[in-house]
Amino acid sequence: MKMLSRAEEIILLAILRLGDNAYGISIRELIHASTGVEWSLAQIYDPLNRLAHKGYVSKSRGDSSPERGGRHKCLYMLTREGKDALRELQRMQKNLWDSLPKKALG
């Protein structure tokens, strides 16, 4: 299994949380609301493209809207591989945290 970067992890979690409403701007807004950190669109779309290339997300075309000048939204969904990658990352992080001595963080 390929390791996820922290940005990829956060984006996958945002897509999972957003369900059928996961597109670039909604992902960016959820990340800002959840972390307090404002990400640029490049910080969203670069990892999204990597995740799609790895097979962890799939893209589909959403409806067009007048607000977008008739353009379609690009919607993102987690694939089975994306969910597996998140589960594996969660398992690995739990193992790392659980193996720390109780005094490690003071």
HELIX and SHEET records of a PDB file:
HELIX    1   1 ARG A    6  LEU A   18  1                                  13    
HELIX    2   2 GLY A   19  ASN A   21  5                                   3    
HELIX    3   3 GLY A   24  THR A   35  1                                  12    
HELIX    4   4 LEU A   41  LYS A   54  1                                  14    
HELIX    5   5 PRO A   66  ARG A   68  5                                   3    
HELIX    6   6 ARG A   80  ASP A   98  1                                  19    
SHEET    1   A 2 VAL A  57  SER A  64  0                                        
SHEET    2   A 2 HIS A  72  LEU A  78 -1                                        
END                                                                             
